[in-house]
């Protein structure tokens, strides 16, 4: 077998949380052939398999995963237009050179599932394409971002997706945007066994200098609002789409509710956690960040159990005090429930 399979690989090395026990087997898939071969290997071993991207939104159990973990590492990015395609340099992660400035009309960009979101944002901006500047602050891969319809700073993946190429029961299937079931931090891919291989995006022409400035501004906003110490899986909970009753209850409890929340009917989880007075709460080596209430940080030796206890604490407090049931944004791996 040509596939490079690692045994008992610590998953803490492959997640942003830096938490998690070992995978019984671990495969870094650098091609679609690797993905197929890894699935075949799992079937031969009669164990389950799971697919991860950059590990940015995953909490792995302290016991690890008893099957095969396939990490997507296909990082190709191609701009479909008349001149030279953009290719990611394997060592630098930067875009190669391409001629031309602005592009007339929409331009299609095909990114393989393992392409890093930050790199795709920079590559497309470097060749004068706008629409993904917000993603320069997004950890993880494009495949994972599509699966969770990731978004921040006013952008979401669904805004740019044209189609998604997946592996389904051994066959390659092209899924159109309308079939992808995108909603807030949701997609049909989170509820199927489809493995995302690549995504086609439609981007618009823009000025390179202006786009690079937007990248810098987005990174500055992230630096100012999010913790930069320890390991973290990003936002732990989804923002809450509130009912009229919940909005009224919050307004009574807190005397005032920011207008933008009432207007959008969406309550930021970090804001709720702040109002609950939980910033800085620590269990073991896991801490709710002082900078952003929706971030839990691994201070060095946090366990998955520590994080699960914090999640339970936040959900209980939110439900008891505000009548709001928060839902996790982080994905669980290796847990029995």
N, C-alpha and C positions, 0 to 999 in steps of 0.2 A: 504494500500500500504506500502510495507516494505522500499521503496526507501526514502532516506533522501533528501527532496527537500527544499531548502532555497528560500525565497522570497525576492526580491529587494536586492540581494547580490551585494555589490560594486565590480566591476570587477577590480578596481585599486588594490585590494588585491591579485589578481590572475594573474597579468601581471608584467613582469620585468620593463616595463616603469613606473609602479605605476600610471597609468592614466586610466580613463574610468569611465563612469556612471554605474548604476546598471543593473544587469540582472533581468528580471521579475521573472524568476525562475533559480535556479542554482543547479546542481547535480554533486557530486563527484562520478564518477563511479569506483568502486573497483572490479568489475567483469563484464564479458560479459553479465550476466543476468541484471546487473544494466544498462548497455547501452541499452539493448532491452526495459527495463521497462521505461527508461527515454524517449525513442522515442515514446513509447505508450502513455506516459503522455502528450507529446507535441501534439500528434494527438488528444487526448481527449480534450485538451484545444484549439485546432484549431489554434495553433501558430507554427512558424518555430522553428527549433533547429539548433544549431551549436556545433561543437566539437573543443575543444582546448586541448593542451598538457600542457606544463609548462608555457605557456604564455610568452615565451621569444621572440617571433617574431610577436607580435600582437599589433596593435594600436586600442584601443577601443574608440568609439566616446564618447563625453561628455554626450550624452543622454543615453548611455548604449545600451542594446539589449532587445527588447520587447518580445522575446521568451524564449526558454530554452537553457541554456548553459550547455553542458556536458563536464566536465573536466576529462580526462582519468587518472585514478589513479591505474591501474593494473600494478604492478611493478615487477612481477616475471621474473627471468632470469634463464635459464636452459642450462647447457652444456651437449650435448648429447654424452656421452662416457661411457665406461664400469663401471667406479667407480662413487662415489656419485656426484649427480648434485650440481651445485652452486646455492644457494638460497640467495636472498637479505634479509638481516635482516631488518625487518620493522622499527626498531628503529634507527639503526646505518647506514643503507644503504651500509654496507660493505659485502663482500662476505663471505660465510661460508667456512669451511675447506673442502679441497678435496685432495685426495692422488695423487701421481704421479708428475712428473716434466714436461718434454717436451712431446708433443703429436705427434705421427707418422701421417704425412699427415694432411689434413685439418680437422678441427673439427667444427661441427655445433653448433651454439649457438642460442637458441630461446629466444627472449626478448619480453615481453609484451609491448604494446604501451606506457604505462605510466611510464616505467622504465626510470630513469634519465640517460641521455647520459654520464655524468661524472661518475656515479656509474657503468655503464656497462663497460666503459673503464677501470676502476680500477679493477673490478671483474675479467675481462678476463685476464688482465695483471697479476693479483695475482695468477692465475692458469696456467701461462705460455703460453698464447695465444696472438699472435700479430696481428695487423691490425687495431685496434681502439685507439691506443695511442693518435692520434691527437684529438680524441673526448673528451678527459678529459677536454679540454678547452671550450667545446660546451655547452651552456646553453640549458635548455629545455629537452624534452623527445625523446626517440628513434622513436616513432610514428611520431612526428613532424619533426624530422631530415630526416626520410625516405620520408615523404610527400614533403619536400622542397629540397630533395637531398642535405642536408647540407654538408658543407665542410670547412676546414681551414687547414693551415700549411701542404698543400700538400696531404690531404686525402679527400675523399668524401664517402658518404654512399653507393653509387652505387658500389664502389670497393669491398664491402663485402656482399652485399645483394644477397641471393639465391632466396628467395620468400617472399611474404607478404600475410598475412592472413587478409581478410577484411570481413566486414558485408555489404552485398549488397542487398537491398530490402528484408531484413529479412533472407537472406540465407548467409551461410559462404562460401566464395570463396577463393581459393588459387591462387595468382597471381605470375607467374614466373617473374624473372628479366627482361626477354626480352619483357614481356608484360607491364612492369611498366613505360615505356616511359621516362627513366631517361635521363636528359641532364643537362646543367649547371643551378643549382638551380631550376630545374623543374622535375616534374613527372606527370604521368597520374592522380595521386590521387588529384592533385590540381585542376583538371578539371572534377571531377566526384563526385558523392555522396557517394562513398565508404568510410567506416569508418575503418581505420586501427586498427586491434586488436592485432596483433603481427607480428614480423619479424624474419625470419631465416637468420642467418649470417654464412658465412664460414670464419674461422680464421686459422692462421698458427701457428705452434709451435715456441716458442721463449724462451729465457732465462729470468726467472723472474726478476733477478737483473737488467739486461739490460733494460727490459721493464719498470721497475719502474723508472729507471734513465731517460728514454725517457718521461715518464709522467711528471717528475719534470722539465725537460728541456722545454717541451711544455707549462707548466704553467708559467714558467719564461718568455718565449717569449710573452705570452699573457699579463702578468703583465707589461712588458716593453713597449708594443705597444698599449695598450687599456686603456681607462679611468676606474677608479675604484671609482668614486664618483657619486652619484645620480643614478637614474634609467635609463636604456637604453634597447632598443630592439636589441642591437647588430648592425651589418651592416645594414644601412637603405636602401642602393641601391645595386643593382647587379653590379658587375664589367661589363664593356662594351666590347662586342666583336666588334672590329673595322673593318671597311672596308678600302681598300687601300686609298680611297679619304680622309677618316677621319684621318688616320695615317699621310698622307702627310700634311693635314691642321694643325694638331697638331705640326708636325715638323717645319713648317713655323712659326706658332704662338710662339713657345717656343724655337726656334733655335736648340734645341736638344731634342731627344726622347730616353729614356733609351732603350738599346738594347733588354732587356728581354721583354719589351712591344711590340716592333716591331716584335720580333721573335714569341711571343705567340699570337699576334694580339688581346690581351686582355688588356684593360686599367683599372687599379684599380680605383674605384669610389672615394676612399679616396684621391688618388693622384690628380685626377681632381679637387676635391673640394679644396684641398690645393692650386693648381695652380690658382684657381679662387679667392683666398684670402679670403675665407669664414670661415676659422677656427676661433672660438671664437664668431661668429655671434650669437646674442641672440634675440629671440622674446618671450616676456613674460618670463616665467621661463624655456624655452627650449633653449638649447645652442648647437651649433656644437662644438664638443670637440676640445680642443687645441692639444690633443695627437694624435687623429685619426679623419681625416675629415669625415669619413663615419659613425661616431657615433654621434647621437643626445642624449643629456643627460637632464633628468628632474632634475633641480636644487632644486626642492622641491614642487612647486605648479604649474608646467606646465600643460596645458590643451591639449587635442587632437587638438584643434583649433590652438594652438601655433605650434605644430609639423607639422600640415598640411601646415601652412604658410611657415615654413622653407623648407619643401619638395618642395613646389611650387617655392620658391625663388631659390633653388639649381637647379631645373630642367630648369627654365627659363634662369638663368645665363649660365648654361652649353650649352644649345641650342643656345643662342645668341652669345656667345663668341667662342665656339668650334664646333658648329653644331652637338653636340652629345646629343641625347635624352636619359637621364638616366631613368632606370626603377626601381621602388621600389622593395625591397626584403621583406619589412615588409608587413604583411597581415592586411587588414582593417576589423573591425567588428562593425556593428551597424551604418554604414554610409549609406546614401541613394543612393550614386553612386556606 
